[in-house]
Amino acid sequence: MYAAASTTVAVVYLAMPSGTPADLLYLAVGLSCVAAIVLGAARNRPSTATPWLLLAAGQGAWVTGDVVYGGLAADGSTPYPSFADVPYLASYPLLAGGIVLLMRTQRRTRDLAGVVDTAIITVGFGLLSWSFIAGPLIEDRTTTQLGLVVAIAYPAADVVLLALVLRLMTGQHTWSPAFLLLVSATGTSVAADTMFAASAGSHAGSSAVIEAFWLGSYVLWGAAALHPDMVTLTRPAPRGPTPFTLGRLGVLATVVLLPAALLASRELVGVPVDPTTLVVASAVLALLAMGRMACDIDEIRATAHQRDSLRDDLFDRATTDPVTGVANRPFVLQQISAALERGVRDGTPSALVDVHLGGVARILEDMGFGHRDDTLHAVARRIEQVLAPDDVLARVGPEELVVLVERLTPSSDLAGLARDVVRAVDTPLLIGGRQVGVSAAVGISVSLDGSTDADDLLHQARLAARRARSSGSERIEFFDATLRQEEADRLDVETGLVEALATGGLEIHYQPVVGVRTEVVDGYEALVRWDRPGHGLLLPDTFIPVAERSDLVCELGRWVLHEATRQLVDWTRGDPIGAGDLTVAVNVSGRHLASGTIVDDVADALRASGLAPHRLTVEVTETVLVDEPRATLHMAALRSMGVSVGIDDFGTGYTSIARMRSLPADVVKIDRSLVASTEQGASELLALVVHAAHACGLLAVAEGVEERHQLDALRGLACDSAQGYLFSRPLAADLVPHRSGTPKELA
């Protein structure tokens, strides 16, 4: 609205004849510009209003000059220079100060290239101004010395103002509407001044075109301040230099070629240009162009350095473990492969030392991920201190580090290195203000001729470390022929077990769970057996440990769940009265319980068989509660389905009686070691477990009952149920009398 109204007034002024009404309209446009700038600063609330107030003051000074000049013209006296030149010239420092403050509020970074670009364009404009305005004025002998100074002051001030605006432009990342209006206002004002100076060198030479430019400058200044985007001009600018666009290149090239163009025009059409001025301008522009090239070279170098830094950073991210700062698994496998290839070429053996850290899971459970990571980082630093400079340390698992030792010699002491690693790890650490302990089990594999690939060498070291963990006091093991044979046997068992699952080579035997008080069968525990060709019927302890090393145990658990629930439903259909209240208990491994499929697997088995959830008990070992943090969540989910959960082998793990109340379980199965023990205090401990279970609302089931006096003792303790050879050995499904009854009836 302001721009439209002011433009209308300006057009009316230009159409009016000279006189007081026209002068008042001209003055109104100027005053409205000052008012618009002040109003825009107050309404839009930039981060600082000072730059805009200085710009308003500059325009106010120019309007004051218009008033003074108008007064002189009304008296018929328009000397040159005059008192009107004082406010006119005073406006330039105020406008320049406003533009400088705009640049300062933007907090720009050092941009030498932008400064050089500004200097090049300024020199070009200065050349034109000197050649066609200042130069002729100096040569005019009729002008007084004061008039000459004032006449030169205007183009000189315009050059400075233009230089500041150019610098504002070269550092501006985003050209908002307010910014474009501000630049246009400055350019219009400078153009008007230039045309005025070039026309006659005096105020008497002003014309309607020049006045139109001055009026347009007023309108543009006011519109820039009133536009809402004016606040962006006082905000911090983005970091880094502005892009070097094709348009900027074109402008700079044109300016650099300007002296040559003026020289050509002097020779061809006789344009009056001083040769000395052209030579000086050419030299200055050439130096600035070389400076611009130097800036580009520095920018190229900086970009190359940034690229190299980024590449190095990406390489570190791709090859380094973020927790410990050592190599990660993919990178160390590449290093192992390269070492084995060099071994084949040079005939030198390489070794891999696998370090499995114990106690880290406990730190994670008690203190959280942050302290777990601090522990791993500290352990890695300690291990590095005992390694040779050429050894490579890497983290290949959550609690597993490896050391690559290349180019072994007869004097290499791998066992000594392993002992140093164990001692370094065993030393207590201070983490989070607490002293924590970490242990190490070390496995060593050696490739004498490089014929082993990286994965196999790592696998062998892991097998040795696994044996070291289970060996007790000796925590250092080499991968040898015995371990190789054990691994071959394990693979043979695993392969056979997979085949048995596919071909029906597995079967379930059922052992009754009997009420201690009534000696009536309450249900059965499903125990898997493997009828392995050439080996006979195998018990679980011969193949379950192999299955537990992989997700094969989950497949096995799913099969047992489906088969046991199906069998109980079949018995119920055959004898609804005798078997209708029986339950079946299925053992689930810790790996299966911690997996994300356990709840769905149980639900699928119940759905497929049609068994009611309350007739199924899922049994887990006590140690699972410590080894698998997610176990309790899954146990709670199973109970919410209506499935009972039992804690198997209670008394052999780490769960204390005090934690029994918080167990997400329904049944506690007391381990046979407590039932059969004759040591002093054993009966009291058994009584304590039974009573604690009852106090926590859990059923107590005793395992391994083989003698009548054991059953009598359990009855005296009010134990709920028992199972063992006293009642029956586990039987194949077709041998089980699928109904409730007494032990004699079962026999």
C-alpha positions in Angstrom: 0.0 0.0 0.0 2.8 2.4 0.9 4.7 1.7 -2.4 1.5 2.2 -4.4 0.6 5.4 -2.7 4.1 6.9 -2.9 4.5 5.9 -6.5 1.2 7.6 -7.3 2.3 10.8 -5.6 5.6 10.7 -7.5 3.8 10.3 -10.8 1.5 13.2 -10.0 4.6 15.3 -9.1 6.3 14.5 -12.4 3.2 15.5 -14.3 2.8 18.8 -12.5 4.4 22.0 -13.5 7.1 23.4 -11.3 6.0 25.4 -8.3 5.2 25.2 -4.7 2.5 22.4 -4.9 5.0 20.3 -6.8 7.7 21.0 -4.3 5.4 20.0 -1.5 4.5 16.7 -3.2 8.2 16.0 -3.7 8.9 16.8 0.0 5.9 14.5 1.0 7.5 11.5 -0.8 10.8 12.1 1.0 9.3 12.5 4.4 7.1 9.4 3.9 10.3 7.5 3.2 11.8 8.5 6.5 8.5 7.7 8.3 8.2 4.3 6.6 11.7 3.3 7.6 11.0 4.2 11.3 7.6 2.6 11.2 9.0 -0.6 9.6 11.7 -0.9 12.3 9.1 -0.4 15.0 6.5 -2.8 13.5 8.7 -5.7 12.2 11.0 -5.6 15.3 14.3 -6.7 13.8 16.9 -8.0 16.2 18.4 -4.5 16.3 16.8 -1.4 14.9 20.0 0.7 14.9 20.9 0.0 11.2 17.5 1.0 10.1 17.4 4.1 12.2 20.7 5.2 10.7 19.3 4.6 7.2 16.2 6.7 8.2 18.6 9.5 9.4 20.4 9.4 6.1 17.2 9.8 4.2 16.2 12.5 6.6 19.4 14.4 5.9 18.8 14.1 2.1 15.2 15.4 2.6 16.7 18.3 4.6 18.9 19.0 1.6 15.8 19.0 -0.6 14.1 21.5 1.7 17.2 23.8 1.8 17.6 23.5 -2.0 13.9 24.2 -2.5 14.1 27.3 -0.3 17.1 28.6 -2.3 15.3 28.0 -5.6 12.2 29.9 -4.3 14.4 32.9 -3.7 15.8 32.6 -7.2 19.3 31.9 -5.9 20.8 28.4 -6.6 24.6 28.9 -6.2 26.9 25.9 -6.6 28.0 24.7 -4.1 25.3 25.8 -1.7 24.2 25.1 1.9 22.0 22.3 0.5 25.1 20.3 -0.2 25.9 20.1 3.5 22.9 17.8 4.4 23.2 16.1 1.1 26.8 15.0 1.8 26.0 14.3 5.4 23.5 11.7 4.3 26.2 9.4 2.9 28.0 8.6 6.2 24.7 7.9 7.8 23.6 5.5 5.0 27.1 3.9 5.0 26.9 3.4 8.7 23.5 1.7 8.4 24.8 -0.7 5.8 27.9 -1.5 7.8 25.8 -2.3 10.9 23.6 -4.6 8.8 26.7 -6.5 7.8 28.0 -6.6 11.4 24.7 -7.9 12.8 24.8 -10.8 10.3 28.1 -12.0 12.0 29.6 -13.1 8.8 32.6 -15.4 8.7 35.8 -14.3 6.9 35.1 -14.1 3.2 38.2 -12.8 1.5 36.9 -13.8 -1.9 33.7 -11.7 -1.4 35.9 -8.7 -0.5 38.0 -9.1 -3.6 34.9 -9.4 -5.8 33.5 -6.2 -4.2 36.8 -4.4 -4.8 36.9 -5.5 -8.5 33.4 -4.1 -9.2 34.1 -1.0 -7.2 37.3 -0.3 -9.1 35.3 -0.7 -12.4 32.6 1.7 -11.3 35.3 4.1 -10.0 37.0 4.0 -13.3 33.8 5.0 -15.1 33.1 7.7 -12.5 36.6 9.1 -12.8 36.7 9.0 -16.6 33.3 10.6 -17.2 32.5 12.6 -14.1 35.5 13.5 -11.8 38.0 13.8 -14.6 36.1 16.3 -16.7 35.3 18.3 -13.5 39.0 18.5 -12.6 39.9 19.7 -16.1 37.1 22.4 -16.0 39.1 25.5 -15.1 35.9 27.6 -14.5 34.9 25.7 -11.3 36.1 27.1 -8.0 38.2 25.0 -5.7 35.4 24.5 -3.2 33.0 23.6 -6.1 35.5 21.1 -7.4 35.8 19.5 -4.0 32.0 19.2 -3.6 31.6 18.0 -7.1 34.1 15.2 -6.6 32.7 14.4 -3.2 29.4 13.2 -4.6 30.8 10.5 -7.0 33.4 9.5 -4.4 30.7 9.0 -1.8 28.6 7.1 -4.3 31.6 4.8 -5.0 31.9 4.1 -1.3 28.2 3.5 -0.9 28.1 1.2 -3.9 31.1 -0.7 -2.5 29.3 -1.3 0.8 26.2 -2.5 -0.9 28.2 -4.8 -3.2 29.9 -6.2 -0.1 26.5 -6.7 1.4 25.4 -8.5 -1.8 28.5 -10.8 -2.1 28.0 -12.0 1.5 24.3 -12.6 1.2 23.2 -16.2 1.0 19.5 -15.5 0.5 18.2 -12.6 -1.4 14.9 -11.7 0.3 12.4 -9.2 -1.1 13.5 -6.6 1.5 17.1 -7.1 0.5 16.3 -6.7 -3.2 14.4 -3.5 -2.4 17.3 -2.1 -0.4 19.8 -2.9 -3.1 17.5 -1.4 -5.7 17.1 1.8 -3.6 20.8 2.3 -3.3 21.4 1.6 -7.0 18.6 4.0 -8.0 20.1 6.7 -5.7 23.6 6.2 -7.0 22.3 6.2 -10.6 20.5 9.5 -10.0 23.6 11.1 -8.5 25.7 9.9 -11.4 23.3 11.2 -14.0 23.1 14.6 -12.1 26.8 14.9 -11.9 27.3 13.9 -15.6 24.5 16.2 -16.9 26.0 19.6 -16.0 27.8 19.5 -12.7 25.3 21.7 -11.0 21.8 21.6 -9.6 20.6 23.6 -12.5 21.1 20.7 -14.8 18.6 18.4 -13.0 15.9 16.9 -15.2 12.6 15.0 -14.8 14.4 11.7 -15.3 16.9 12.4 -12.5 14.1 13.5 -10.2 12.2 10.3 -11.1 15.2 8.2 -10.0 15.5 10.2 -6.7 11.8 9.8 -6.0 12.0 6.1 -6.9 14.9 5.7 -4.4 12.7 7.2 -1.7 9.9 4.8 -2.4 12.2 1.8 -2.5 13.9 2.6 0.8 10.5 2.9 2.5 9.2 -0.3 0.9 12.3 -2.2 2.0 11.8 -1.2 5.6 8.1 -2.0 5.7 8.5 -5.4 4.2 8.2 -8.2 6.8 11.4 -9.9 5.5 13.5 -6.9 6.6 14.1 -8.8 9.8 16.2 -11.3 7.9 18.8 -8.7 7.2 19.8 -8.4 10.9 19.9 -12.2 11.5 23.2 -14.1 11.6 24.1 -15.3 8.2 24.8 -19.0 7.4 28.4 -20.1 7.9 30.8 -20.2 5.0 31.3 -18.1 1.8 28.6 -17.5 -0.7 28.6 -19.7 -3.8 30.6 -18.5 -6.8 27.8 -18.5 -9.5 28.1 -18.2 -13.2 26.4 -14.8 -13.0 29.0 -13.5 -10.6 31.8 -14.8 -12.9 30.2 -12.9 -15.9 30.0 -9.6 -13.9 33.7 -9.9 -12.8 34.9 -10.8 -16.3 33.0 -7.8 -17.7 34.6 -5.4 -15.2 38.1 -6.8 -15.7 37.7 -6.2 -19.4 36.4 -2.7 -18.9 39.7 -0.8 -19.4 40.3 -2.7 -22.6 36.8 -1.8 -23.8 37.3 1.9 -22.9 40.7 1.9 -24.7 39.2 0.4 -27.8 36.3 2.9 -27.7 38.9 5.8 -27.4 40.7 4.6 -30.5 37.6 3.7 -32.5 35.1 6.4 -31.7 37.2 9.0 -29.9 35.8 8.6 -26.4 37.8 11.0 -24.2 39.5 8.6 -21.7 42.8 9.3 -20.1 45.3 6.6 -21.0 47.1 6.9 -17.7 43.8 6.2 -15.9 43.3 3.1 -18.0 46.7 1.8 -17.2 46.4 2.3 -13.5 42.9 0.7 -13.5 44.1 -2.2 -15.6 47.0 -2.8 -13.2 44.7 -2.7 -10.1 42.1 -5.0 -11.7 44.9 -7.4 -12.8 46.2 -7.6 -9.2 42.7 -8.0 -7.9 42.0 -10.8 -10.4 45.2 -12.6 -9.3 44.1 -12.2 -5.7 40.7 -13.7 -6.7 42.6 -16.6 -8.3 44.6 -17.0 -5.1 41.3 -17.1 -3.1 40.0 -19.8 -5.4 43.2 -21.8 -5.0 42.9 -21.5 -1.2 39.2 -22.5 -1.4 40.2 -25.5 -3.6 42.8 -26.5 -1.1 40.4 -26.1 1.8 37.8 -28.2 -0.1 40.4 -30.9 -0.8 41.4 -30.8 2.9 37.8 -31.1 4.0 37.3 -33.9 1.5 40.4 -35.8 2.8 39.2 -35.2 6.4 35.8 -36.5 5.6 37.2 -39.5 3.8 39.4 -40.2 6.8 36.5 -39.8 9.2 34.4 -42.1 7.0 37.2 -44.7 7.0 37.5 -44.4 10.8 33.7 -44.9 11.2 33.7 -47.8 8.8 36.7 -49.6 10.5 36.6 -48.6 14.1 34.4 -49.9 16.9 32.7 -46.8 18.4 32.7 -48.1 22.0 36.3 -49.2 22.4 38.1 -47.2 19.7 39.8 -50.4 18.3 39.2 -52.0 15.0 35.8 -53.5 14.3 34.9 -56.9 13.0 34.7 -56.3 9.2 38.1 -54.5 9.2 39.9 -57.1 11.3 38.6 -59.8 9.0 40.2 -57.9 6.1 43.4 -57.6 8.1 43.4 -61.4 9.0 42.8 -62.3 5.3 45.7 -60.0 4.3 48.0 -61.5 6.9 47.1 -65.0 5.8 47.9 -64.1 2.2 51.2 -62.7 3.2 51.9 -65.9 5.2 51.3 -68.0 2.1 53.7 -65.7 0.2 56.4 -65.3 2.9 56.0 -68.7 4.6 55.3 -67.0 8.0 52.5 -68.2 10.3 49.9 -65.9 11.9 47.9 -66.3 15.1 44.6 -65.1 16.4 44.0 -64.6 20.2 40.3 -64.5 21.1 39.5 -62.8 24.4 36.1 -63.5 25.9 35.2 -61.1 28.7 33.3 -62.3 31.7 31.3 -60.1 34.0 30.4 -57.5 31.3 26.8 -58.7 31.2 26.5 -58.2 34.9 27.9 -54.7 34.7 25.3 -53.9 32.0 22.5 -55.3 34.1 23.6 -53.5 37.3 24.9 -50.2 35.9 23.6 -49.7 32.4 25.0 -49.3 28.9 27.1 -46.2 29.6 29.2 -47.9 32.3 29.3 -51.1 30.3 30.8 -49.1 27.4 33.3 -47.4 29.8 34.3 -50.8 31.0 35.0 -52.2 27.5 36.9 -49.0 26.6 39.1 -49.3 29.7 39.7 -53.0 29.1 40.7 -52.4 25.5 43.3 -49.7 26.6 44.8 -52.2 29.1 45.1 -54.9 26.5 46.8 -52.5 24.1 49.5 -51.9 26.7 50.7 -55.5 26.6 50.6 -55.9 22.8 53.4 -55.4 20.3 53.2 -52.3 18.0 52.3 -54.5 15.0 49.5 -56.5 16.8 46.0 -55.6 15.8 43.3 -55.4 18.5 39.6 -55.5 17.5 36.2 -56.0 19.0 34.2 -58.7 17.2 31.3 -59.2 19.6 29.5 -57.6 22.6 31.9 -59.2 25.0 34.6 -60.4 22.7 38.0 -59.0 21.5 40.6 -60.5 19.3 44.3 -59.9 18.7 45.9 -60.6 15.4 49.6 -61.5 15.7 51.3 -61.7 12.4 54.7 -63.1 11.3 55.3 -65.5 14.2 58.8 -66.5 14.9 60.3 -69.4 17.0 60.7 -67.0 19.8 57.0 -65.8 19.8 55.4 -66.6 23.1 51.6 -66.8 22.4 50.9 -68.3 25.8 52.9 -65.5 27.5 50.9 -63.0 25.6 47.7 -64.7 26.6 48.7 -64.6 30.3 49.6 -60.9 30.0 46.1 -60.3 28.6 44.4 -62.2 31.4 46.4 -60.3 34.0 45.6 -57.0 32.4 41.9 -57.8 32.3 41.7 -59.3 35.8 42.9 -56.1 37.5 39.8 -54.4 39.0 38.5 -51.2 37.3 37.0 -48.1 38.8 33.8 -47.4 36.8 31.2 -44.9 37.9 32.7 -44.6 41.3 32.5 -48.3 41.8 35.1 -51.0 41.6 34.1 -53.6 39.1 35.8 -56.9 38.1 36.1 -58.4 34.6 37.6 -61.7 33.7 39.1 -63.1 30.5 39.0 -66.5 28.8 41.5 -66.7 26.0 41.5 -69.0 22.9 44.4 -69.2 20.5 44.4 -70.4 16.9 47.4 -70.6 14.6 47.6 -70.8 10.9 51.0 -72.2 10.0 50.8 -72.0 6.2 48.0 -69.5 5.6 45.7 -72.2 4.2 42.9 -71.3 6.7 40.7 -68.4 5.8 39.8 -65.6 8.1 36.4 -66.8 9.2 37.8 -70.3 10.0 40.7 -68.9 12.0 38.4 -66.7 14.0 36.0 -69.6 14.5 38.8 -71.8 15.8 40.0 -69.2 18.3 36.4 -68.8 19.5 36.1 -72.6 20.1 39.3 -72.5 22.1 38.0 -69.6 24.1 34.8 -71.4 24.8 36.7 -74.4 26.1 38.8 -72.0 28.2 35.6 -70.6 29.8 34.4 -74.1 30.7 37.7 -75.5 31.8 37.7 -73.9 35.3 41.0 -72.6 36.6 43.0 -72.6 33.3 41.6 -69.8 31.2 43.9 -70.2 28.2 43.4 -72.8 25.5 44.9 -73.5 22.1 42.9 -74.9 19.2 44.4 -78.3 18.7 43.6 -81.7 17.2 41.3 -82.7 20.1 39.3 -79.6 19.8 39.2 -80.0 16.1 37.7 -83.5 16.6 35.2 -82.2 19.1 34.1 -79.6 16.6 33.7 -82.2 13.9 31.7 -84.3 16.3 29.5 -81.3 17.2 28.9 -80.6 13.5 28.0 -84.2 13.0 25.5 -84.1 15.9 24.0 -80.8 14.6 23.6 -82.2 11.1 22.0 -85.3 12.4 19.7 -83.4 14.7 18.5 -81.2 11.8 17.8 -84.4 9.8 15.9 -85.9 12.8 13.7 -82.9 13.0 12.9 -83.2 9.3 12.4 -86.9 9.2 10.7 -87.7 12.6 13.7 -89.1 14.3 12.8 -87.4 17.6 10.3 -88.6 20.2 9.0 -87.5 23.5 9.0 -89.5 26.7 6.7 -88.5 29.6 7.5 -88.7 33.3 4.6 -88.3 35.7 4.3 -85.5 38.2 2.6 -86.9 41.3 0.7 -85.2 44.1 2.8 -85.7 47.3 -0.3 -85.9 49.5 -2.5 -88.0 47.3 0.1 -89.8 45.2 -2.2 -89.2 42.2 -0.7 -88.2 38.8 -1.3 -84.4 38.3 0.5 -84.3 34.9 3.6 -85.2 32.9 6.9 -83.6 32.0 7.7 -83.9 28.3 11.4 -85.0 27.8 12.8 -85.2 24.3 14.7 -88.3 23.1 16.7 -88.8 19.9 16.6 -92.3 18.3 19.9 -91.7 16.4 20.9 -94.3 13.8 23.9 -96.2 14.9 23.8 -94.8 18.5 20.5 -95.8 19.9 18.1 -93.7 22.0 20.0 -90.6 23.2 19.2 -88.5 26.3 18.9 -84.7 26.0 22.3 -84.0 27.6 24.0 -85.5 24.6 22.5 -83.2 22.0 20.8 -80.3 23.7 24.1 -78.5 24.4 24.9 -78.7 20.7 21.5 -77.3 19.7 21.8 -74.5 22.2 24.8 -73.0 20.3 22.5 -71.9 17.6 18.8 -71.2 16.8 18.5 -75.0 16.2 17.4 -75.2 19.9 14.5 -72.9 19.1 13.4 -75.2 16.3 13.7 -78.1 18.7 11.6 -76.3 21.3 8.9 -75.5 18.8 8.7 -79.1 17.8 8.4 -80.3 21.5 5.7 -77.7 22.2 3.6 -78.8 19.3 4.1 -82.5 19.9 3.5 -82.4 23.7 0.3 -80.3 23.5 -1.0 -82.5 20.6 -0.3 -85.7 22.6 -2.1 -84.4 25.7 -5.1 -83.5 23.6 -5.1 -87.0 22.1 -5.1 -88.5 25.5 -7.9 -86.3 26.6 -10.0 -87.3 23.6 -9.4 -91.0 24.4 -10.2 -90.7 28.1 -11.9 -87.4 28.9 -12.5 -88.3 32.5 -9.1 -89.8 33.3 -7.0 -87.3 31.4 -9.2 -84.3 31.4 -7.3 -82.6 34.3 -3.8 -83.6 33.4 -1.1 -81.0 32.5 2.1 -81.2 30.5 5.3 -79.4 31.2 7.7 -78.5 28.4 11.3 -77.4 29.0 12.3 -74.3 27.0 16.0 -73.3 26.6 17.3 -69.9 27.6 18.0 -69.0 24.0 14.5 -69.8 23.0 13.0 -68.0 25.9 15.0 -64.8 25.1 14.1 -64.9 21.4 11.4 -62.7 20.0 9.4 -65.7 18.9 8.8 -67.6 22.2 5.3 -66.1 22.9 4.1 -66.7 19.4 5.6 -70.2 19.4 3.6 -71.2 22.5 0.5 -69.5 21.1 0.8 -71.4 17.8 1.2 -74.7 19.6 -1.9 -74.1 21.7 -3.9 -73.0 18.7 -2.8 -76.0 16.6 -3.5 -78.6 19.3 -6.6 -76.9 20.8 -5.1 -77.4 24.4 -6.4 -75.0 27.0 -3.5 -72.6 28.1 -3.8 -73.5 31.8 -2.9 -77.1 31.0 0.5 -76.2 29.7 3.5 -75.3 31.9 6.6 -73.8 30.3 9.8 -74.7 32.4 12.9 -72.6 32.3 16.1 -73.1 34.3 17.0 -70.8 37.1 20.2 -69.6 35.5 18.2 -68.2 32.5 16.9 -65.4 34.8 20.5 -64.2 35.2 21.9 -64.9 31.7 19.0 -63.5 29.7 17.6 -60.1 30.7 14.6 -60.4 28.4 13.5 -63.7 30.0 11.3 -62.2 32.7 9.4 -60.1 30.2 8.6 -63.1 28.1 7.7 -65.2 31.1 5.2 -62.5 32.2 3.7 -62.5 28.7 3.2 -66.2 28.8 1.5 -66.0 32.2 -0.8 -63.3 30.8 -1.9 -65.9 28.2 -2.9 -68.3 31.0 0.2 -70.5 30.6 1.9 -71.6 33.8 5.7 -70.9 34.2 7.9 -73.1 36.2 11.5 -72.5 37.5 13.4 -75.7 36.9 16.4 -76.9 38.8 15.9 -74.3 41.6 18.8 -74.3 44.0 21.6 -74.8 41.4 21.8 -71.2 40.1 22.2 -67.7 41.4 18.6 -66.9 42.3 18.3 -66.3 46.0 15.2 -67.2 48.1 14.8 -63.5 48.7 14.2 -62.9 45.0 11.6 -65.7 44.8 8.7 -63.2 45.4 9.6 -61.2 42.3 9.8 -64.2 40.0 7.2 -64.2 37.2 6.4 -67.8 37.8 3.8 -70.2 39.2 5.9 -73.3 40.0 9.3 -73.9 41.6 10.9 -77.2 40.8 13.4 -78.1 43.5 16.6 -79.6 42.1 17.3 -83.3 42.9 20.5 -82.3 44.6 18.5 -80.7 47.5 16.1 -83.6 47.6 18.7 -86.4 47.8 21.4 -84.6 49.9 22.2 -86.2 53.2 24.6 -83.4 54.3 24.1 -81.6 57.5 21.5 -78.8 57.1 20.2 -80.2 53.8 16.7 -81.0 55.2 16.5 -77.6 56.8 17.4 -75.9 53.4 14.8 -78.1 51.6 12.2 -77.0 54.1 13.2 -73.4 53.7 12.7 -73.6 49.9 9.3 -75.2 50.2 8.1 -72.8 52.8 9.4 -69.8 50.9 7.7 -71.0 47.7 4.4 -71.3 49.5 4.9 -67.9 51.1 5.3 -66.4 47.7 2.2 -68.1 46.3 4.2 -70.7 44.2 3.7 -74.4 44.0 6.7 -76.5 45.1 7.6 -79.6 43.0 10.5 -81.8 44.1 12.6 -83.6 41.4 14.6 -86.8 41.6 12.5 -88.6 44.2 13.8 -92.2 44.2 13.2 -93.4 47.8 10.1 -93.7 49.9 11.6 -91.8 52.8 12.2 -88.8 50.5 8.5 -88.8 49.6 7.6 -89.0 53.3 9.9 -86.1 54.1 8.3 -84.0 51.4 4.9 -84.9 52.6 5.9 -83.7 56.1 7.0 -80.4 54.5 3.7 -80.0 52.6 5.4 -80.1 49.3 2.9 -80.0 46.5 4.2 -82.5 43.9 7.1 -84.7 43.2 8.6 -86.7 40.3 11.3 -89.3 40.0 12.1 -93.0 39.5 10.1 -93.8 42.7 7.0 -93.3 40.6 8.1 -94.0 37.0 10.9 -93.5 34.6 10.1 -91.4 31.5 8.0 -93.5 29.1 7.2 -93.3 25.5 3.7 -92.0 24.7 2.3 -95.3 23.8 3.4 -96.8 27.1 1.9 -94.0 29.3 -1.5 -94.8 31.0 -2.9 -91.5 29.9 -5.1 -90.9 32.9 -4.7 -89.8 36.5 -4.0 -92.5 39.0 -1.8 -93.8 41.8 1.8 -95.0 41.3 0.7 -98.6 41.5 -1.9 -98.0 38.8 0.8 -96.4 36.6 3.1 -99.3 37.1 
